[in-house]
Amino acid sequence: MTADPVLSLRSHDPALLLLCVAGSVAVHVLLLTLLPGWIARRDVPPRPLTVELLQQELPEIVPPKPLPMETRAERTEPVKPVVRQKPEPRVVQEPILTAPPEAPPSPAAPVVPEQRPAPPPEVPRAPPTPVLAPVTPPRSDASYLNNPRPAYPLAARRRGDQGTVLIRVLVTAEGLAASVGLEKTSGHPALDDAALAAVKSWRFIPARQGGQAIESPYVVPVVFKLE
């Protein structure tokens, strides 16, 4: 069995019991005080809303003044149209022209197409020749070369052989005889052989082109003459 809370409060704390009783009484008093006012407010009907219209003074409207009768009459009077008289047309007698007789049409000349001469055929142009610097031929008669004269053969001297031998020489850029050959004979084999043997050992001034030494052929005349 559960214990009674009131008996337990009475047995344990009398002050707490008094506090609970006082709170309950205060609550009942408050309800009794506020309840009549709340019921009265509920029964009172709501107040109607009133709307007041404010009248605003409007400006006085003045009607327009009527126009005088004369002005109206003048305005309503119709305007008379102005009629212009047309001038009478003048009759001008034009001269009668007679057309000359038509000439018979001349026959149309035949149209000959214009013949233009045919353009000449284009000649192919040769390419421009390059301009080369002049060539200075070689020499063999300079004294500083110290070239020995060819020996006169004794047998040819005894026979009285004489003549001029032309020797063909290929002079290198260093001034040496690269090759030696007979260009023209003297008519005596002994004299030709003596000239060929002498020219093989000669030194030459090389040919020049534009200041540069080049290889070039050269013909050396060798004269055999008895004194």
PEWOSUL-V978913 format. One record per helix or strand of 2 or more residues. SS is the DSSP state (h for helix, s for strand). FROM is the first residue (numbers start at 1). LEN is the number of residues. If there is no record, write none. Layout:
[[SS:FROM:LEN] [SS:FROM:LEN]]
This chain:
[[h:5:8] [h:14:30] [h:69:8] [s:135:2] [h:143:3] [h:154:6] [s:163:9] [s:177:8] [h:189:11] [s:207:3] [s:212:3] [s:216:9]]
